[in-house]
Amino acid sequence: MSEEQTDARYRERMQKKKEIMDARIREASDERGVIIVNTGTGKGKSSAGFGMVARALGHGQRVGIVQFIKGQFATGEEAFFRQFDNVTYHVMGEGYTWETQDRSRDVEMAEAAWAQARALLQDETIDLVLLDELNIALKKDFLDLPTVLEDLANRPPMQHVVITGRGAPQDLIEIADTVTDMRKEKHAFEAGVKAQKGVEL
């Protein structure tokens, strides 16, 4: 096949694809807030969530962030996003559960974090809410799942919510609009590499 024929076939395939995509875009007329869940064993769930925070800020939107579980170490995202006046940032955990080793305290902290999250979910001026590591708190039954689902359902109509963490419960996955399951192939930690600034921290 000549180069001209290859180019012609490529253009033909792309034209067909464009027609399909243009039709799908025209059909997507619903405009409302969405729930996005990033889960799975792979790296990048929180990173993707903070990427959406950056995107929202680029559009001049207001963002609320609540971090569950995490809290024992400084992170680059906290240092960066606290610089913005239109970001409300709450680190509500006391560290990973294998560090705290106190279930009743972990439950107490998760409930305090959810109270903060609920306030953001009731605030019509907040365009995007990031609930980082909420899935872990739900998986470990630190929070009442029906209450969480009800609060998510009752949020302002145009408010977007991003939820991260391993082990997202099935009921949350079912109400979410977009769900990404990040699967781990390999991780540097398994080869003895410490958590690195700008990568994990």
Helices and strands as residue ranges (DSSP letters): H 3-27, E 35-39, H 45-58, E 63-67, H 76-81, E 87-91, H 97-100, H 103-121, E 128-132, H 134-139, H 145-153, E 160-164, H 170-175, E 178-181, G 188-191
